[in-house]
Structure formats: C-alpha cells, structure tokens
Amino acid sequence: MTVPEDFLANVLDPARLGALEAYDILGSAPEKGFDDVVLLARNICETPVALISLVAADRQWFKARVGFPECGTDLNASVCAHVLAEPDLLVIPDLSRDPRTRSNPLVAGEPGIRFYAGAPLRTPDGEVLGSLCVIDLAPRDGLTVNQAESLRALAGQVMAQMELRRMLADQRRLLGQGEELIRTQAAMLVARGDLAVMLDALVTGAMEAVPHAEGAVIEMREGEELVYRATKGTLVPHAGLRVPLRGSLAGACLLSGEPLLVPDVWEDPRVKRDLVASLGLRSCILVPITRAGRAVGVLKLQSSRRDAFATMDLKLAQVLAGTVSAGLAEVGEAAARREVETLLRRAQEAGGVGVFSVGRDGVLHATPEFCRLYGLPPRDSYPSTDFERLVVPEDAHLVSTATSRMNGQAPRDVEYRIRRPDTGEVRWIARKGELERDEAGHPIRFVGVARDITGQRAEQVALAESERYKTVLLELDDRLRDLADVAEVPRVAAELAGTALGASRAGFGQLDAAGEHVSIEPDWTAPGQASVAGHHRFADYGDFHHNLRQGEPLVVDDVVIDPRTAPHAPALQALDVAAFVDVPLRERGSTVALFFVHDRVPRTWTAQELAFMRAVADRVEVGVSRLRAEERQRLLNHELSHRMKNLFSMVQAVATQTLRGASDIEAAGEVLARRLIALGKAHDILLGGTAERAPLAAVVREGIGVLEAASRRVEVSGPEVEVGGKAALSLALMLHEMTTNAVKYGALAVPEGRVELSWSVSEGDDGLALRLSWRERGGPPVEPPARKGFGTRLIERGLTGQVGGTLALDYPPEGVTCVVEAPLRNFQDEG
C-alpha cells in the first residue's frame, strides 16, 4: 500500500513535522510512563496489540508497544497515517475491507491485522503527531463507549507526558548552558572595553548556545541604519551590510525594545523580501542590545528553515545579549567583574526551577534556586516544616507533610501560594514530585522540582476575567438592542457593569455646559448601599476632575492615599466612596457625561476592568445616539406627514375653486399652475427648517417672487417674525394673488408703479398682534371690481380663515390697499 496524496500532504506538513521535531522523542529509549499507557490501552480495549505511534516524514516509529515485535514500519505499512486527518478516533472494523488499508502489507500479509482504533496525539497547537492505537487480528464491530472514552483520555495522557518531557529537557538545556555563558562572559572581561572583541565573543557564544542557528550577527545602530558589525556562520559574507532602521525586522526589535521570535519571515509584513532571500533567512530570533537602558543594537540568530527556533532559544539569546549590554556599559575592571558575576548568577537562575528532596527524617535538601523561590537564604538543608509554614493558610491542605509523603499519599503535582518572609509578597508555586523507593519497595525520599508561576496565574486570571467581561458586554448589547427609552440605556448599563465589577455603586451623570456640575439620575447600587442621585458640584469633592473635561478617565484606587483626592477624602468617604473610576462620555469633542463606578473599600483597578468600563461607556454613547436618532426620525416623519396633509388639503381647495365654473380650461390651468408654484415655494421654506415654522420675510419673498420681473418693484419691510405652517401657505397664496392682480390691473401693470408691503408687531388687547399692510401706488386709476372671483375670495378669506382677525381690502383711485391684522400667536400656530 502507498499513502494517498492527500494523506501524504498531511504527513509532510512542515508545521506538523516541526512540532514533532521539537519534542525530540524519535528514537528515544523506552520510558515506563509511556509503556504503562499502552498496557492500559490494551487491557481496556481487550486487544492483543497497543502502540504509541509517531508518524515522521519517512516512517512511523513506536515510542511504546505491546504485542507488536517491530519498533516501527515504513509509511506504506502505516495505518496511523490516516489518523492525521481525523478530528477524533479513527475506527476501522475490518482493515481488509476498507479501500484505504486492504493493500497494506501488514493486512494483506503477516501478521494479518484486521481491526484498528486510533486516538490522535494532538499538540496544544492542534498538530497531530501520531496516534495511540489498539489492533486486533480479527475484525470487530468497534469500541464500546467506555473503551472509546478511555482511549481518548489515555491519548491525552501521552501528550501530557510528552509536554512534561519537553519542558524538563528545555530546563536542563537552559541550565546546561552555564559553560558557554561563562566562556562568553570571560571573553567580555578579557576584552577590556574593546567593542569588536566583545561583539565577536557574543556571536561566537550565541552560535554555541543555539547550535541549530545557521548564522548570527550583531547589528549596531548608526543614525537611521543598522550595520552588521559582527557575523558568524552563513552571515560572514555579509559583514558591513547596512539595512534601514525603519522597515526591517531588526529595526522593529530595536525601536520597540522587545525581543522577537519570527517562525516564518515570509509571513511578516515588515521584511524586505529581496534582502531576506539574499541572506538565506526564513526564521529568526532577535534580541535588543542596550547601553544604559537604551537600545543600541540587535543580536540576530537565523536559519533557512521555518520554525527553527523555540522559546528557550529566545531566552538564551536574551541572557547572552544581557552579557554584551553589560560589557558596553562597563566603566572599569571592578565594575565589569561585578557585572559579570551578577550576570552569571542570573544565567544560573534563568531557568527559575528549584530542585529539592525530603528524606524520612523530614530534612529538606534544596538547590539555592529552590531556597530563593521561597525567600529563604540558601543552605544545604532545612527542616521541611520551615517551607511548609510559608504556605498561606487557605492552601495548607494542598501541601503534604513528611509523614504523608513517606506513606505515598503526597500529590505529585500541586500548585499553592506562599508568603515570602523576605518581601512579604504572596507568590504562586508549582511543585512536581515523585516518591523514590529502595529495591525492597520501601520509600526513601520524596524528590521534585518547584517553580514560580505567579505570572502565569495572573495571566490565567486576567484571561478568565476578560472572557467574563466579554460575556457581560454581549448581554449588554442584547439588552440595549431591545430598549426604546433613552433613560433606560444608562440604567441597564450601570446595573450590569456594577454587578460584573463587584462594585458598590455605578451610574451615569450629565455635565452642565460649564463642566462644573454633574446631575446623576437614580444609579445602580449594591444591597445596603445608598444612591448618590441628585446634583453634585465637582468643587465640593476637589479640583481633580479637570482631566475629565479633556476626555481622560479618572482612576483612584484609594481616596485617602491618592494625592489628588487625599485633601478631600472626608467628603468622598461621606458618600461611602473609597475607590472610584470616572469615564468621560464625549460628544462633538466635549465631555457631556460620565460613567462612574464606586467601591466602598480601596481596590486596585485592573487593566481588564478599565477596558471593560470604557467599553460600557462606548456602548451607552452608541445606544443613546441610536435611540435619539430614531426619535428624531419619528418626529420628522410625523412632521412630514402633518405638513403633507395640510398641503394636500390646500391644493385640493385651490384646484377646486380655480376650476369651478372656468370657461377657458387652458387659462384656468395656467392660473392653477402659478398658484401651485407659489404654494410649493412656501412649502420649500417650511421643509428647509427644523420645525414647522418659517420666517415671515422668506414667505413674503417667495409669495411675490413667482412673478420675478414685477417683484423687484415691491418694497418689503418688517421685523423678524416666524409664522406657522398653515399661515405660511395661506399667506403665500394671498400674496401671489395680490401680486398677480397688481401685474394685470394695478400698480405693477405700468413701469412707474410701486407696491409697499410691510408688517409690524404691537401690543393688542389679546396680547401681541401682527399687522400686514399692502399698498399700491403710481398705477392706473382703480375701480372696485364688478364681481368677486375666486382670487378675491382667496385674498379676503384664505388667510383670515387660518389666523382669524380682520382683513380690509379697499379700492381707492390711487391704488389698492389690503390690511390684515390678527393675534401673533394665531400666525405662529403650527396646527
């Protein structure tokens, strides 16, 4: 059998092979832990054969086996190669009937295997290295539910042992680099300030410490460039090369001051492809070199292979870079010697792992690093109780006594907290131990390792906290999406945020225009906590709020200790506030509100908590803006509907009256068109405003402006006054009729004719009154009309029908006059 192409692609996947190589397990000696796993798998699944099979590029190799004579096979005899593509167990009831395996030499020939079940050995990164499998010489229906669960669990134990094996190998490797570090540091001391010698010693030591690196270089900064000053391996031909500081990986490392591990430079946007191709660079590690705390260069180790370096390589490079950094800063032989001694000690402690053993007598023997972890002076031996008493009381049950250890009752792996006697700080310790026995099986000592995992625990807590806050924010999004009341948005947000933070009080406050007062609506409070709703003056609690007005959050962990709040602590404590955070809410560049969280006891606000509060404030800003926009849209729709109803009513009336009894349809159509144009222009004025009102001057100009040539001889004057929608439409129609009549028969029919149109506001018996006056002068002698048409009726009744009041239309010989007077409030009614 040959492995199909799709499975061959899985076998030869570079990432998978790189992960397998990192465990350094192929060809290793048998180990009891792995042997026990295959024995359990065979017994649980009731098969004659069980294997831990690791699939390499050209073979499969068995780390542990039972019931199978060979240590491995060629790929063409591998069934495990098919497991690489499986998300879960691969179960083949009859290998001789399955098209993937029926031609397999182990199936077609000896030993004639028939049944196969394999659980993938999957790394934390998702790469499948092989399988824990069970094999039978006879076909089977499959595994029971319990057998399948057990096989999965045992595969997990295989990976756990492989992870532990790699971790211990990394630690041994780091601790085993002391010789190279000492040689490098000695070379630094001998250099006595000779920069070239120091740099050469560093790259030599780096290549020795990380032997799988193909090339090493120290790039020193010169202005806006980095220069290859010391090179080894494949980079020797490139000595003196200059690369830009900005736009290169080394430049990014130097400018950020942070070390970099780049698995594949081709996937990094910061590289210059033509340059890395000429250097034979595919993966690398880069570490900044500092002088007096400032980055001045970069140590780079590179390889032409992807994923050539691990985190442990980066740690070694950092230790070495620290050596040359110290050399650059030396000011004399004594200072250099002290620095070298310090660096040597740090290098020896870099692994952070302490080793200990406890005998039957309760005496603990430990390495200096183990003592350092516990904050005790290094000594050859201690009573084990000296370490046990440092465990915090809440975790004391996790730590075994000497008696329980010797009885084999001590947990092998345990994590607990201690309080260091030298600093008083609480640290997390991870301890792994094993009970050693003599040839007769009697326990003789408990041995193990310990390391400080405080940072890891903090990261785990931070991650869990971050996930919890994400869940709260999703719930907040769901609830805000269903709200229709603006006032409910901050209330719901404060309730969820305050509960999630475990605070005593949370809420939102509105700032006044001057930013001096804050008005707080009823806020969320924990049980037994009083609300601080009401109006508050910032000055009553101190002058430390000014940054809020600039959009900066205010974070106080303890009002008594913080120098900004200490003078005003009594006022804050009167509100039961010991710690607080104020987050500003901005609108058009100004702080208009704030989100606050109070606690009755001092507390250190974490970065996750502050980010969560900012996210809550942002969601409130968005939620309030959305609801206000929806409310504005509803009002606009209502206004538009209202205006259109008024307009349609007026159009209907104008059309009906214009066409009633008309003998000349074409002429009546022209009149109707002009009247509708005047009506439309007045409506345009209304639509141009934010409310259903319009300036009287604009309505007047549009009413007479339909006949533009004539309108230039109409003199308009009057104060600024706004009129309502109905009055504006009626007034525009009236003025259109007045202008039309003046053009046909009155003052505007001759070039010298003029019209005076004015209005005024005065105090009347019923409040303010508006008086509008039309006077024609210089036209032909005027005679009263023999009959009143629709135009005249529109002038006499149209506007007064809307605003009430009086209208006087007179026809003296010198020119037509029209005076309208009504209460101003009637003109401004928006109904």
Protein Blocks (a to p, Z undefined) as FASTA:
>chain_A
ZZdfklmmmmmomklmmmmmmnomghpacdfklmmmmmmmmmmnopabdcdddddfkbcc
dfbdehiabfbdcfklcfklmmmmpcbdcddfblklpmklmmpmklmmcehiabdcdddd
ddfkopafbdcddddfbdcfbdcfklmmmmmmmmmmmmmmmmmmmmmmmmmmmmmmmmmm
mmmmmmmmmnnopaklmmmmmmmmmmmmmmmbcbdcddddehjaccdfbdghjllmmgoi
acdfbhpfklmmmmnopacddfblklpckbcfklmmmnopabdcdddddeehiafbdcdd
ddfbehkbcfklmmmmmmmmmmmmmmmmpgbfklmmmmmmmmmmmmmmmnopacddddfk
opacddfklmmmnopacdfbdcfklmmmmpcfklmmmpccfklmmnopacfbdcdddddf
klopacdddddddddddfkopafbdcdddddfklmmmmmmmmmmmmmmmmmmmmmmmmmm
mpcbfklmmmmmmmmmmmmnopabdcdddddfkopaccdddddddehiacfedcddfkln
ojklmmmmnopacddfblklmmklmmmmmmmmmnopabdcdddddeehiafbdcddddfb
dcdddfklmmmmmmmmmmmmmmmmmmmmmmmmmmmmmmmmmmmmmmmmmmmmmmmmmmgo
pablmlmmmmmmmmmmmmmmmmmmmmmpmbdcddfklmmmmmmmmmmmlmmmcccddddd
dddfklmmmmmmmmmmmmmmmmmmmmmlpmkbccdddddddddfkocadddddddehiac
ddddfbdcfklmmmmmmmmmmngpaddddddfkbccddddddfklmmpcZZ
